[in-house]
């Protein structure tokens, strides 16, 4: 998730993407995501196994920022909020 194009990024894992995104948009999570207004779903991956998802989350969190930006822009160059069409 992001606060906007080239904005602050947040990486997380959830078993219910729609619910998690809606809670971010409503400001129901405090702390980092609320402080930086991180409400746009700009990239996501789906896994069949939660452990695979946690492993990928840890991997992505170690990446340099410009690598994360390239990953987002490969499929979403305009940094569009994907939740608008997904849900």
PDB file of N, CA, C and O in Angstrom:
ATOM      1  N   UNK A   1       0.849  -1.163   0.000  1.00  0.00           N
ATOM      2  CA  UNK A   1       0.000   0.000   0.000  1.00  0.00           C
ATOM      3  C   UNK A   1       0.895   1.226   0.000  1.00  0.00           C
ATOM      4  O   UNK A   1       2.065   1.152   0.374  1.00  0.00           O
ATOM      5  N   UNK A   2       0.337   2.355  -0.423  1.00  0.00           N
ATOM      6  CA  UNK A   2       1.118   3.589  -0.525  1.00  0.00           C
ATOM      7  C   UNK A   2       0.250   4.800  -0.195  1.00  0.00           C
ATOM      8  O   UNK A   2      -0.980   4.746  -0.208  1.00  0.00           O
ATOM      9  N   UNK A   3       0.941   5.882   0.098  1.00  0.00           N
ATOM     10  CA  UNK A   3       0.246   7.144   0.366  1.00  0.00           C
ATOM     11  C   UNK A   3      -0.006   7.921  -0.923  1.00  0.00           C
ATOM     12  O   UNK A   3      -0.665   8.960  -0.899  1.00  0.00           O
ATOM     13  N   UNK A   4       0.504   7.435  -2.027  1.00  0.00           N
ATOM     14  CA  UNK A   4       0.367   8.078  -3.326  1.00  0.00           C
ATOM     15  C   UNK A   4       1.566   7.725  -4.177  1.00  0.00           C
ATOM     16  O   UNK A   4       2.448   6.993  -3.729  1.00  0.00           O
ATOM     17  N   UNK A   5       1.612   8.233  -5.394  1.00  0.00           N
ATOM     18  CA  UNK A   5       2.719   7.902  -6.286  1.00  0.00           C
ATOM     19  C   UNK A   5       4.044   8.328  -5.667  1.00  0.00           C
ATOM     20  O   UNK A   5       4.224   9.478  -5.267  1.00  0.00           O
ATOM     21  N   UNK A   6       4.964   7.371  -5.600  1.00  0.00           N
ATOM     22  CA  UNK A   6       6.287   7.574  -5.004  1.00  0.00           C
ATOM     23  C   UNK A   6       6.207   8.018  -3.544  1.00  0.00           C
ATOM     24  O   UNK A   6       7.148   8.604  -3.009  1.00  0.00           O
ATOM     25  N   UNK A   7       5.081   7.733  -2.915  1.00  0.00           N
ATOM     26  CA  UNK A   7       4.890   8.116  -1.524  1.00  0.00           C
ATOM     27  C   UNK A   7       5.412   7.075  -0.557  1.00  0.00           C
ATOM     28  O   UNK A   7       6.214   6.214  -0.917  1.00  0.00           O
ATOM     29  N   UNK A   8       4.951   7.167   0.660  1.00  0.00           N
ATOM     30  CA  UNK A   8       5.336   6.238   1.710  1.00  0.00           C
ATOM     31  C   UNK A   8       4.726   4.878   1.424  1.00  0.00           C
ATOM     32  O   UNK A   8       3.557   4.779   1.050  1.00  0.00           O
ATOM     33  N   UNK A   9       5.518   3.831   1.600  1.00  0.00           N
ATOM     34  CA  UNK A   9       5.083   2.471   1.309  1.00  0.00           C
ATOM     35  C   UNK A   9       4.847   1.676   2.587  1.00  0.00           C
ATOM     36  O   UNK A   9       5.496   1.902   3.608  1.00  0.00           O
ATOM     37  N   UNK A  10       3.904   0.741   2.508  1.00  0.00           N
ATOM     38  CA  UNK A  10       3.621  -0.171   3.608  1.00  0.00           C
ATOM     39  C   UNK A  10       3.435  -1.565   3.025  1.00  0.00           C
ATOM     40  O   UNK A  10       2.733  -1.741   2.029  1.00  0.00           O
ATOM     41  N   UNK A  11       4.065  -2.549   3.645  1.00  0.00           N
ATOM     42  CA  UNK A  11       3.936  -3.944   3.219  1.00  0.00           C
ATOM     43  C   UNK A  11       3.361  -4.732   4.382  1.00  0.00           C
ATOM     44  O   UNK A  11       3.830  -4.615   5.514  1.00  0.00           O
ATOM     45  N   UNK A  12       2.346  -5.533   4.099  1.00  0.00           N
ATOM     46  CA  UNK A  12       1.746  -6.344   5.147  1.00  0.00           C
ATOM     47  C   UNK A  12       1.129  -7.605   4.582  1.00  0.00           C
ATOM     48  O   UNK A  12       1.059  -7.789   3.366  1.00  0.00           O
ATOM     49  N   UNK A  13       0.681  -8.475   5.479  1.00  0.00           N
ATOM     50  CA  UNK A  13       0.051  -9.744   5.117  1.00  0.00           C
ATOM     51  C   UNK A  13      -1.345  -9.769   5.730  1.00  0.00           C
ATOM     52  O   UNK A  13      -1.552  -9.291   6.846  1.00  0.00           O
ATOM     53  N   UNK A  14      -2.286 -10.321   5.001  1.00  0.00           N
ATOM     54  CA  UNK A  14      -3.644 -10.469   5.519  1.00  0.00           C
ATOM     55  C   UNK A  14      -4.310 -11.683   4.885  1.00  0.00           C
ATOM     56  O   UNK A  14      -3.939 -12.107   3.790  1.00  0.00           O
ATOM     57  N   UNK A  15      -5.277 -12.226   5.569  1.00  0.00           N
ATOM     58  CA  UNK A  15      -6.070 -13.316   4.997  1.00  0.00           C
ATOM     59  C   UNK A  15      -7.349 -12.773   4.356  1.00  0.00           C
ATOM     60  O   UNK A  15      -8.104 -13.524   3.739  1.00  0.00           O
ATOM     61  N   UNK A  16      -7.592 -11.461   4.502  1.00  0.00           N
ATOM     62  CA  UNK A  16      -8.784 -10.838   3.931  1.00  0.00           C
ATOM     63  C   UNK A  16      -8.394  -9.454   3.395  1.00  0.00           C
ATOM     64  O   UNK A  16      -8.486  -8.452   4.103  1.00  0.00           O
ATOM     65  N   UNK A  17      -7.962  -9.422   2.143  1.00  0.00           N
ATOM     66  CA  UNK A  17      -7.439  -8.190   1.547  1.00  0.00           C
ATOM     67  C   UNK A  17      -8.472  -7.070   1.529  1.00  0.00           C
ATOM     68  O   UNK A  17      -8.153  -5.929   1.863  1.00  0.00           O
ATOM     69  N   UNK A  18      -9.690  -7.378   1.148  1.00  0.00           N
ATOM     70  CA  UNK A  18     -10.721  -6.340   1.065  1.00  0.00           C
ATOM     71  C   UNK A  18     -10.961  -5.694   2.430  1.00  0.00           C
ATOM     72  O   UNK A  18     -11.032  -4.470   2.537  1.00  0.00           O
ATOM     73  N   UNK A  19     -11.083  -6.505   3.452  1.00  0.00           N
ATOM     74  CA  UNK A  19     -11.310  -5.979   4.796  1.00  0.00           C
ATOM     75  C   UNK A  19     -10.126  -5.128   5.256  1.00  0.00           C
ATOM     76  O   UNK A  19     -10.310  -4.054   5.828  1.00  0.00           O
ATOM     77  N   UNK A  20      -8.926  -5.612   5.003  1.00  0.00           N
ATOM     78  CA  UNK A  20      -7.726  -4.889   5.439  1.00  0.00           C
ATOM     79  C   UNK A  20      -7.615  -3.536   4.742  1.00  0.00           C
ATOM     80  O   UNK A  20      -7.328  -2.526   5.384  1.00  0.00           O
ATOM     81  N   UNK A  21      -7.842  -3.515   3.436  1.00  0.00           N
ATOM     82  CA  UNK A  21      -7.776  -2.256   2.676  1.00  0.00           C
ATOM     83  C   UNK A  21      -8.844  -1.289   3.180  1.00  0.00           C
ATOM     84  O   UNK A  21      -8.564  -0.109   3.387  1.00  0.00           O
ATOM     85  N   UNK A  22     -10.061  -1.781   3.375  1.00  0.00           N
ATOM     86  CA  UNK A  22     -11.143  -0.911   3.858  1.00  0.00           C
ATOM     87  C   UNK A  22     -10.804  -0.307   5.210  1.00  0.00           C
ATOM     88  O   UNK A  22     -11.087   0.867   5.449  1.00  0.00           O
ATOM     89  N   UNK A  23     -10.208  -1.084   6.090  1.00  0.00           N
ATOM     90  CA  UNK A  23      -9.829  -0.561   7.405  1.00  0.00           C
ATOM     91  C   UNK A  23      -8.755   0.514   7.289  1.00  0.00           C
ATOM     92  O   UNK A  23      -8.785   1.497   8.029  1.00  0.00           O
ATOM     93  N   UNK A  24      -7.810   0.341   6.373  1.00  0.00           N
ATOM     94  CA  UNK A  24      -6.803   1.380   6.146  1.00  0.00           C
ATOM     95  C   UNK A  24      -7.469   2.651   5.616  1.00  0.00           C
ATOM     96  O   UNK A  24      -7.154   3.753   6.065  1.00  0.00           O
ATOM     97  N   UNK A  25      -8.375   2.498   4.677  1.00  0.00           N
ATOM     98  CA  UNK A  25      -9.054   3.656   4.090  1.00  0.00           C
ATOM     99  C   UNK A  25      -9.901   4.405   5.124  1.00  0.00           C
ATOM    100  O   UNK A  25     -10.045   5.625   5.044  1.00  0.00           O
ATOM    101  N   UNK A  26     -10.454   3.683   6.081  1.00  0.00           N
ATOM    102  CA  UNK A  26     -11.283   4.293   7.122  1.00  0.00           C
ATOM    103  C   UNK A  26     -10.454   4.822   8.289  1.00  0.00           C
ATOM    104  O   UNK A  26     -10.999   5.416   9.219  1.00  0.00           O
ATOM    105  N   UNK A  27      -9.147   4.611   8.243  1.00  0.00           N
ATOM    106  CA  UNK A  27      -8.283   5.093   9.306  1.00  0.00           C
ATOM    107  C   UNK A  27      -8.406   4.316  10.605  1.00  0.00           C
ATOM    108  O   UNK A  27      -8.126   4.847  11.680  1.00  0.00           O
ATOM    109  N   UNK A  28      -8.825   3.055  10.512  1.00  0.00           N
ATOM    110  CA  UNK A  28      -9.039   2.252  11.712  1.00  0.00           C
ATOM    111  C   UNK A  28      -7.743   1.697  12.308  1.00  0.00           C
ATOM    112  O   UNK A  28      -7.725   1.266  13.461  1.00  0.00           O
ATOM    113  N   UNK A  29      -6.667   1.704  11.532  1.00  0.00           N
ATOM    114  CA  UNK A  29      -5.368   1.298  12.056  1.00  0.00           C
ATOM    115  C   UNK A  29      -4.622   2.556  12.461  1.00  0.00           C
ATOM    116  O   UNK A  29      -4.519   3.500  11.678  1.00  0.00           O
ATOM    117  N   UNK A  30      -4.116   2.572  13.648  1.00  0.00           N
ATOM    118  CA  UNK A  30      -3.333   3.724  14.100  1.00  0.00           C
ATOM    119  C   UNK A  30      -1.890   3.589  13.660  1.00  0.00           C
ATOM    120  O   UNK A  30      -1.552   2.729  12.846  1.00  0.00           O
ATOM    121  N   UNK A  31      -1.067   4.423  14.191  1.00  0.00           N
ATOM    122  CA  UNK A  31       0.367   4.316  13.957  1.00  0.00           C
ATOM    123  C   UNK A  31       0.811   4.755  12.578  1.00  0.00           C
ATOM    124  O   UNK A  31       0.318   5.736  12.021  1.00  0.00           O
ATOM    125  N   UNK A  32       1.754   4.002  12.045  1.00  0.00           N
ATOM    126  CA  UNK A  32       2.455   4.337  10.806  1.00  0.00           C
ATOM    127  C   UNK A  32       1.519   4.619   9.634  1.00  0.00           C
ATOM    128  O   UNK A  32       1.621   5.664   8.991  1.00  0.00           O
ATOM    129  N   UNK A  33       0.603   3.682   9.356  1.00  0.00           N
ATOM    130  CA  UNK A  33      -0.248   3.843   8.173  1.00  0.00           C
ATOM    131  C   UNK A  33      -1.203   5.020   8.295  1.00  0.00           C
ATOM    132  O   UNK A  33      -1.494   5.687   7.301  1.00  0.00           O
ATOM    133  N   UNK A  34      -1.689   5.281   9.489  1.00  0.00           N
ATOM    134  CA  UNK A  34      -2.580   6.428   9.684  1.00  0.00           C
ATOM    135  C   UNK A  34      -1.787   7.736   9.620  1.00  0.00           C
ATOM    136  O   UNK A  34      -2.228   8.705   9.003  1.00  0.00           O
ATOM    137  N   UNK A  35      -0.617   7.756  10.258  1.00  0.00           N
ATOM    138  CA  UNK A  35       0.222   8.961  10.276  1.00  0.00           C
ATOM    139  C   UNK A  35       0.573   9.423   8.865  1.00  0.00           C
ATOM    140  O   UNK A  35       0.575  10.619   8.577  1.00  0.00           O
ATOM    141  N   UNK A  36       0.872   8.459   7.985  1.00  0.00           N
ATOM    142  CA  UNK A  36       1.294   8.801   6.623  1.00  0.00           C
ATOM    143  C   UNK A  36       0.185   8.652   5.584  1.00  0.00           C
ATOM    144  O   UNK A  36       0.448   8.708   4.383  1.00  0.00           O
ATOM    145  N   UNK A  37      -1.056   8.462   6.042  1.00  0.00           N
ATOM    146  CA  UNK A  37      -2.223   8.376   5.156  1.00  0.00           C
ATOM    147  C   UNK A  37      -2.028   7.334   4.050  1.00  0.00           C
ATOM    148  O   UNK A  37      -2.235   7.618   2.871  1.00  0.00           O
ATOM    149  N   UNK A  38      -1.637   6.156   4.441  1.00  0.00           N
ATOM    150  CA  UNK A  38      -1.379   5.074   3.493  1.00  0.00           C
ATOM    151  C   UNK A  38      -2.689   4.343   3.240  1.00  0.00           C
ATOM    152  O   UNK A  38      -3.108   3.506   4.039  1.00  0.00           O
ATOM    153  N   UNK A  39      -3.332   4.668   2.120  1.00  0.00           N
ATOM    154  CA  UNK A  39      -4.667   4.138   1.840  1.00  0.00           C
ATOM    155  C   UNK A  39      -4.821   3.532   0.446  1.00  0.00           C
ATOM    156  O   UNK A  39      -5.868   2.954   0.155  1.00  0.00           O
ATOM    157  N   UNK A  40      -3.828   3.641  -0.417  1.00  0.00           N
ATOM    158  CA  UNK A  40      -3.945   3.143  -1.789  1.00  0.00           C
ATOM    159  C   UNK A  40      -3.305   1.772  -1.942  1.00  0.00           C
ATOM    160  O   UNK A  40      -2.130   1.592  -1.621  1.00  0.00           O
ATOM    161  N   UNK A  41      -4.071   0.811  -2.431  1.00  0.00           N
ATOM    162  CA  UNK A  41      -3.537  -0.509  -2.743  1.00  0.00           C
ATOM    163  C   UNK A  41      -2.896  -0.418  -4.123  1.00  0.00           C
ATOM    164  O   UNK A  41      -3.601  -0.364  -5.131  1.00  0.00           O
ATOM    165  N   UNK A  42      -1.576  -0.401  -4.176  1.00  0.00           N
ATOM    166  CA  UNK A  42      -0.885  -0.219  -5.450  1.00  0.00           C
ATOM    167  C   UNK A  42      -0.243  -1.501  -5.967  1.00  0.00           C
ATOM    168  O   UNK A  42       0.179  -1.564  -7.122  1.00  0.00           O
ATOM    169  N   UNK A  43      -0.167  -2.528  -5.111  1.00  0.00           N
ATOM    170  CA  UNK A  43       0.431  -3.801  -5.509  1.00  0.00           C
ATOM    171  C   UNK A  43      -0.032  -4.867  -4.520  1.00  0.00           C
ATOM    172  O   UNK A  43      -0.195  -4.590  -3.331  1.00  0.00           O
ATOM    173  N   UNK A  44      -0.242  -6.073  -5.010  1.00  0.00           N
ATOM    174  CA  UNK A  44      -0.548  -7.180  -4.115  1.00  0.00           C
ATOM    175  C   UNK A  44      -0.157  -8.494  -4.779  1.00  0.00           C
ATOM    176  O   UNK A  44      -0.057  -8.585  -6.002  1.00  0.00           O
ATOM    177  N   UNK A  45       0.058  -9.486  -3.966  1.00  0.00           N
ATOM    178  CA  UNK A  45       0.325 -10.844  -4.414  1.00  0.00           C
ATOM    179  C   UNK A  45      -0.585 -11.776  -3.627  1.00  0.00           C
ATOM    180  O   UNK A  45      -0.906 -11.506  -2.470  1.00  0.00           O
ATOM    181  N   UNK A  46      -0.996 -12.863  -4.246  1.00  0.00           N
ATOM    182  CA  UNK A  46      -1.867 -13.837  -3.593  1.00  0.00           C
ATOM    183  C   UNK A  46      -1.095 -15.138  -3.402  1.00  0.00           C
ATOM    184  O   UNK A  46      -0.415 -15.614  -4.311  1.00  0.00           O
ATOM    185  N   UNK A  47      -1.213 -15.697  -2.212  1.00  0.00           N
ATOM    186  CA  UNK A  47      -0.556 -16.950  -1.875  1.00  0.00           C
ATOM    187  C   UNK A  47      -1.586 -17.931  -1.342  1.00  0.00           C
ATOM    188  O   UNK A  47      -2.557 -17.534  -0.699  1.00  0.00           O
ATOM    189  N   UNK A  48      -1.374 -19.203  -1.608  1.00  0.00           N
ATOM    190  CA  UNK A  48      -2.251 -20.236  -1.095  1.00  0.00           C
ATOM    191  C   UNK A  48      -1.881 -20.682   0.314  1.00  0.00           C
ATOM    192  O   UNK A  48      -2.659 -21.348   0.996  1.00  0.00           O
ATOM    193  N   UNK A  49      -0.669 -20.299   0.739  1.00  0.00           N
ATOM    194  CA  UNK A  49      -0.165 -20.721   2.036  1.00  0.00           C
ATOM    195  C   UNK A  49       0.315 -19.501   2.823  1.00  0.00           C
ATOM    196  O   UNK A  49       1.095 -18.701   2.308  1.00  0.00           O
ATOM    197  N   UNK A  50      -0.145 -19.354   4.065  1.00  0.00           N
ATOM    198  CA  UNK A  50       0.185 -18.170   4.864  1.00  0.00           C
ATOM    199  C   UNK A  50       1.683 -18.079   5.150  1.00  0.00           C
ATOM    200  O   UNK A  50       2.229 -16.979   5.233  1.00  0.00           O
ATOM    201  N   UNK A  51       2.344 -19.211   5.300  1.00  0.00           N
ATOM    202  CA  UNK A  51       3.783 -19.179   5.565  1.00  0.00           C
ATOM    203  C   UNK A  51       4.544 -18.624   4.361  1.00  0.00           C
ATOM    204  O   UNK A  51       5.520 -17.892   4.532  1.00  0.00           O
ATOM    205  N   UNK A  52       4.110 -18.962   3.153  1.00  0.00           N
ATOM    206  CA  UNK A  52       4.722 -18.393   1.944  1.00  0.00           C
ATOM    207  C   UNK A  52       4.529 -16.882   1.922  1.00  0.00           C
ATOM    208  O   UNK A  52       5.432 -16.135   1.546  1.00  0.00           O
ATOM    209  N   UNK A  53       3.346 -16.445   2.329  1.00  0.00           N
ATOM    210  CA  UNK A  53       3.058 -15.006   2.362  1.00  0.00           C
ATOM    211  C   UNK A  53       3.960 -14.292   3.359  1.00  0.00           C
ATOM    212  O   UNK A  53       4.481 -13.218   3.062  1.00  0.00           O
ATOM    213  N   UNK A  54       4.151 -14.878   4.541  1.00  0.00           N
ATOM    214  CA  UNK A  54       5.031 -14.272   5.546  1.00  0.00           C
ATOM    215  C   UNK A  54       6.476 -14.229   5.062  1.00  0.00           C
ATOM    216  O   UNK A  54       7.183 -13.247   5.288  1.00  0.00           O
ATOM    217  N   UNK A  55       6.908 -15.287   4.400  1.00  0.00           N
ATOM    218  CA  UNK A  55       8.270 -15.321   3.855  1.00  0.00           C
ATOM    219  C   UNK A  55       8.458 -14.216   2.819  1.00  0.00           C
ATOM    220  O   UNK A  55       9.474 -13.520   2.820  1.00  0.00           O
ATOM    221  N   UNK A  56       7.477 -14.059   1.940  1.00  0.00           N
ATOM    222  CA  UNK A  56       7.555 -13.010   0.907  1.00  0.00           C
ATOM    223  C   UNK A  56       7.524 -11.618   1.540  1.00  0.00           C
ATOM    224  O   UNK A  56       8.247 -10.723   1.101  1.00  0.00           O
ATOM    225  N   UNK A  57       6.699 -11.431   2.560  1.00  0.00           N
ATOM    226  CA  UNK A  57       6.636 -10.145   3.251  1.00  0.00           C
ATOM    227  C   UNK A  57       8.000  -9.779   3.812  1.00  0.00           C
ATOM    228  O   UNK A  57       8.465  -8.653   3.631  1.00  0.00           O
ATOM    229  N   UNK A  58       8.639 -10.709   4.485  1.00  0.00           N
ATOM    230  CA  UNK A  58       9.965 -10.464   5.060  1.00  0.00           C
ATOM    231  C   UNK A  58      10.979 -10.139   3.973  1.00  0.00           C
ATOM    232  O   UNK A  58      11.826  -9.262   4.143  1.00  0.00           O
ATOM    233  N   UNK A  59      10.887 -10.854   2.853  1.00  0.00           N
ATOM    234  CA  UNK A  59      11.790 -10.611   1.726  1.00  0.00           C
ATOM    235  C   UNK A  59      11.622  -9.186   1.190  1.00  0.00           C
ATOM    236  O   UNK A  59      12.601  -8.463   1.005  1.00  0.00           O
ATOM    237  N   UNK A  60      10.370  -8.796   0.943  1.00  0.00           N
ATOM    238  CA  UNK A  60      10.110  -7.467   0.384  1.00  0.00           C
ATOM    239  C   UNK A  60      10.514  -6.354   1.345  1.00  0.00           C
ATOM    240  O   UNK A  60      11.006  -5.313   0.910  1.00  0.00           O
ATOM    241  N   UNK A  61      10.316  -6.560   2.624  1.00  0.00           N
ATOM    242  CA  UNK A  61      10.675  -5.531   3.596  1.00  0.00           C
ATOM    243  C   UNK A  61      12.182  -5.279   3.639  1.00  0.00           C
ATOM    244  O   UNK A  61      12.618  -4.205   4.054  1.00  0.00           O
ATOM    245  N   UNK A  62      12.973  -6.254   3.215  1.00  0.00           N
ATOM    246  CA  UNK A  62      14.428  -6.090   3.176  1.00  0.00           C
ATOM    247  C   UNK A  62      14.909  -5.387   1.905  1.00  0.00           C
ATOM    248  O   UNK A  62      16.044  -4.915   1.841  1.00  0.00           O
ATOM    249  N   UNK A  63      14.045  -5.322   0.902  1.00  0.00           N
ATOM    250  CA  UNK A  63      14.423  -4.719  -0.373  1.00  0.00           C
ATOM    251  C   UNK A  63      14.666  -3.223  -0.226  1.00  0.00           C
ATOM    252  O   UNK A  63      14.097  -2.568   0.647  1.00  0.00           O
ATOM    253  N   UNK A  64      15.514  -2.702  -1.089  1.00  0.00           N
ATOM    254  CA  UNK A  64      15.715  -1.256  -1.181  1.00  0.00           C
ATOM    255  C   UNK A  64      14.455  -0.623  -1.773  1.00  0.00           C
ATOM    256  O   UNK A  64      13.717  -1.260  -2.525  1.00  0.00           O
ATOM    257  N   UNK A  65      14.232   0.608  -1.427  1.00  0.00           N
ATOM    258  CA  UNK A  65      13.031   1.322  -1.872  1.00  0.00           C
ATOM    259  C   UNK A  65      12.887   1.323  -3.396  1.00  0.00           C
ATOM    260  O   UNK A  65      11.794   1.089  -3.911  1.00  0.00           O
ATOM    261  N   UNK A  66      13.973   1.582  -4.117  1.00  0.00           N
ATOM    262  CA  UNK A  66      13.843   1.653  -5.578  1.00  0.00           C
ATOM    263  C   UNK A  66      13.493   0.295  -6.186  1.00  0.00           C
ATOM    264  O   UNK A  66      12.885   0.251  -7.255  1.00  0.00           O
ATOM    265  N   UNK A  67      13.855  -0.803  -5.544  1.00  0.00           N
ATOM    266  CA  UNK A  67      13.446  -2.129  -6.024  1.00  0.00           C
ATOM    267  C   UNK A  67      11.945  -2.297  -5.844  1.00  0.00           C
ATOM    268  O   UNK A  67      11.268  -2.854  -6.708  1.00  0.00           O
ATOM    269  N   UNK A  68      11.429  -1.817  -4.725  1.00  0.00           N
ATOM    270  CA  UNK A  68       9.985  -1.902  -4.469  1.00  0.00           C
ATOM    271  C   UNK A  68       9.218  -1.056  -5.480  1.00  0.00           C
ATOM    272  O   UNK A  68       8.173  -1.471  -5.980  1.00  0.00           O
ATOM    273  N   UNK A  69       9.736   0.116  -5.774  1.00  0.00           N
ATOM    274  CA  UNK A  69       9.095   0.994  -6.756  1.00  0.00           C
ATOM    275  C   UNK A  69       9.058   0.329  -8.128  1.00  0.00           C
ATOM    276  O   UNK A  69       8.041   0.390  -8.819  1.00  0.00           O
ATOM    277  N   UNK A  70      10.153  -0.302  -8.524  1.00  0.00           N
ATOM    278  CA  UNK A  70      10.184  -1.002  -9.814  1.00  0.00           C
ATOM    279  C   UNK A  70       9.176  -2.138  -9.849  1.00  0.00           C
ATOM    280  O   UNK A  70       8.535  -2.364 -10.876  1.00  0.00           O
ATOM    281  N   UNK A  71       9.025  -2.856  -8.744  1.00  0.00           N
ATOM    282  CA  UNK A  71       8.050  -3.939  -8.671  1.00  0.00           C
ATOM    283  C   UNK A  71       6.629  -3.396  -8.854  1.00  0.00           C
ATOM    284  O   UNK A  71       5.835  -3.969  -9.600  1.00  0.00           O
ATOM    285  N   UNK A  72       6.318  -2.312  -8.185  1.00  0.00           N
ATOM    286  CA  UNK A  72       4.996  -1.685  -8.313  1.00  0.00           C
ATOM    287  C   UNK A  72       4.774  -1.219  -9.747  1.00  0.00           C
ATOM    288  O   UNK A  72       3.738  -1.508 -10.344  1.00  0.00           O
ATOM    289  N   UNK A  73       5.743  -0.501 -10.296  1.00  0.00           N
ATOM    290  CA  UNK A  73       5.570   0.125 -11.610  1.00  0.00           C
ATOM    291  C   UNK A  73       5.600  -0.864 -12.768  1.00  0.00           C
ATOM    292  O   UNK A  73       5.197  -0.522 -13.879  1.00  0.00           O
ATOM    293  N   UNK A  74       6.071  -2.080 -12.527  1.00  0.00           N
ATOM    294  CA  UNK A  74       6.046  -3.106 -13.571  1.00  0.00           C
ATOM    295  C   UNK A  74       4.607  -3.393 -13.990  1.00  0.00           C
ATOM    296  O   UNK A  74       4.322  -3.535 -15.179  1.00  0.00           O
ATOM    297  N   UNK A  75       3.710  -3.476 -13.025  1.00  0.00           N
ATOM    298  CA  UNK A  75       2.301  -3.779 -13.319  1.00  0.00           C
ATOM    299  C   UNK A  75       1.358  -2.601 -13.119  1.00  0.00           C
ATOM    300  O   UNK A  75       0.222  -2.622 -13.593  1.00  0.00           O
ATOM    301  N   UNK A  76       1.826  -1.578 -12.420  1.00  0.00           N
ATOM    302  CA  UNK A  76       0.962  -0.441 -12.094  1.00  0.00           C
ATOM    303  C   UNK A  76       1.763   0.869 -12.206  1.00  0.00           C
ATOM    304  O   UNK A  76       2.012   1.532 -11.199  1.00  0.00           O
ATOM    305  N   UNK A  77       2.161   1.237 -13.428  1.00  0.00           N
ATOM    306  CA  UNK A  77       3.026   2.415 -13.605  1.00  0.00           C
ATOM    307  C   UNK A  77       2.390   3.727 -13.138  1.00  0.00           C
ATOM    308  O   UNK A  77       3.108   4.674 -12.814  1.00  0.00           O
ATOM    309  N   UNK A  78       1.081   3.796 -13.100  1.00  0.00           N
ATOM    310  CA  UNK A  78       0.409   5.018 -12.657  1.00  0.00           C
ATOM    311  C   UNK A  78       0.120   5.045 -11.165  1.00  0.00           C
ATOM    312  O   UNK A  78      -0.463   6.006 -10.664  1.00  0.00           O
ATOM    313  N   UNK A  79       0.519   4.008 -10.455  1.00  0.00           N
ATOM    314  CA  UNK A  79       0.265   3.886  -9.025  1.00  0.00           C
ATOM    315  C   UNK A  79      -1.228   4.045  -8.721  1.00  0.00           C
ATOM    316  O   UNK A  79      -1.606   4.668  -7.730  1.00  0.00           O
ATOM    317  N   UNK A  80      -2.065   3.475  -9.584  1.00  0.00           N
ATOM    318  CA  UNK A  80      -3.507   3.546  -9.378  1.00  0.00           C
ATOM    319  C   UNK A  80      -3.908   2.716  -8.164  1.00  0.00           C
ATOM    320  O   UNK A  80      -3.261   1.719  -7.844  1.00  0.00           O
ATOM    321  N   UNK A  81      -4.970   3.128  -7.497  1.00  0.00           N
ATOM    322  CA  UNK A  81      -5.509   2.376  -6.374  1.00  0.00           C
ATOM    323  C   UNK A  81      -6.241   1.165  -6.946  1.00  0.00           C
ATOM    324  O   UNK A  81      -7.335   1.298  -7.495  1.00  0.00           O
ATOM    325  N   UNK A  82      -5.639  -0.012  -6.817  1.00  0.00           N
ATOM    326  CA  UNK A  82      -6.184  -1.221  -7.402  1.00  0.00           C
ATOM    327  C   UNK A  82      -7.461  -1.705  -6.715  1.00  0.00           C
ATOM    328  O   UNK A  82      -8.213  -2.498  -7.281  1.00  0.00           O
ATOM    329  N   UNK A  83      -7.699  -1.231  -5.508  1.00  0.00           N
ATOM    330  CA  UNK A  83      -8.894  -1.660  -4.783  1.00  0.00           C
ATOM    331  C   UNK A  83     -10.171  -1.183  -5.461  1.00  0.00           C
ATOM    332  O   UNK A  83     -11.221  -1.808  -5.315  1.00  0.00           O
ATOM    333  N   UNK A  84     -10.090  -0.079  -6.202  1.00  0.00           N
ATOM    334  CA  UNK A  84     -11.278   0.451  -6.881  1.00  0.00           C
ATOM    335  C   UNK A  84     -11.869  -0.573  -7.849  1.00  0.00           C
ATOM    336  O   UNK A  84     -13.089  -0.697  -7.954  1.00  0.00           O
ATOM    337  N   UNK A  85     -11.005  -1.307  -8.557  1.00  0.00           N
ATOM    338  CA  UNK A  85     -11.482  -2.286  -9.536  1.00  0.00           C
ATOM    339  C   UNK A  85     -11.544  -3.697  -8.950  1.00  0.00           C
ATOM    340  O   UNK A  85     -12.290  -4.545  -9.442  1.00  0.00           O
ATOM    341  N   UNK A  86     -10.773  -3.943  -7.918  1.00  0.00           N
ATOM    342  CA  UNK A  86     -10.686  -5.281  -7.338  1.00  0.00           C
ATOM    343  C   UNK A  86     -11.911  -5.632  -6.495  1.00  0.00           C
ATOM    344  O   UNK A  86     -12.354  -6.781  -6.486  1.00  0.00           O
ATOM    345  N   UNK A  87     -12.451  -4.654  -5.795  1.00  0.00           N
ATOM    346  CA  UNK A  87     -13.578  -4.933  -4.884  1.00  0.00           C
ATOM    347  C   UNK A  87     -14.848  -4.275  -5.395  1.00  0.00           C
ATOM    348  O   UNK A  87     -15.900  -4.395  -4.767  1.00  0.00           O
TER     349      UNK A  87
END
